[in-house]
């Protein structure tokens, strides 16, 4: 039996040690699980914050790309408008040049027709009765008229070419001006974009600063609210103590009034024995102390009825104490003074 008991005890101890080791392992596993959960939550929060930052950055980049796209579209629209304007101007110039060419053709045809008519007339005159001198004079006049007409046409052509050149120069100047304005607008827009981005960054910093200040003010307001609540509780407690003090003073005033009335109605003896005198002196001393410490009954009752503050009550008590110290009527006559001491007797010598 003893052997079985020892074996079962060993088995029990081994099982107990196994359970303890398993419990310690479970505890360590639980601690590791909690630590792993904390790490996972921290990592998740960090990933969420990184995701939010990346989303914000993506939205900013999309806005910048949208602005750049709009800028390029506006630039391309402006370039197309400039090209269309130049094309329309060149078309107008070509139409005008074609009109001028048609006019020149008509003039040349008219001159050719006139020349052919004059030539036919000259041939008729040469074949007819007209002499050679008249024919020569007529030819000279015709040649002079033709030269004058040619000079006039040259002047008109020169005038038209100068006008066309001036128009072309004006168009070129206008195109250069528009191009310069476009470049200036592009540079201004780039500078404006930079300034706006800086202002946005500053506004974000100010917003973060304002949020921090707001949190600080909220915390300070909470602390102030706590202090105010504490002060309110202290004030209520002080008011309660003040009311209790006033009630106590009124009660003591009533008791003093009753004691005074009973004292006035009683008859005081003039001569007493030393023991009764000492007792009465002690009682008078205590009564005098009470009279010195408390003011008159009317003042105390008026203060208790009016509900004055504790400071006014203290001032009245101090004034009453000074008045009782200086007024001889309030002092109670005593048989012995406070400095009185009993004389010491010598021990009698024994008679031998």
KALINQUI-V248259 format. One record per run of one state. SS is the DSSP state (~ for helix, > for strand, _ for the rest). FROM is the first residue (numbers start at 1). TO is the last residue. If there is no record, write none. Layout:
SS&FROM&TO, SS&FROM&TO
//
This chain:
_&1&1, ~&2&127, _&128&131, ~&132&265, _&266&273, ~&274&293, _&294&296, ~&297&306, _&307&309, ~&310&326, _&327&352
//
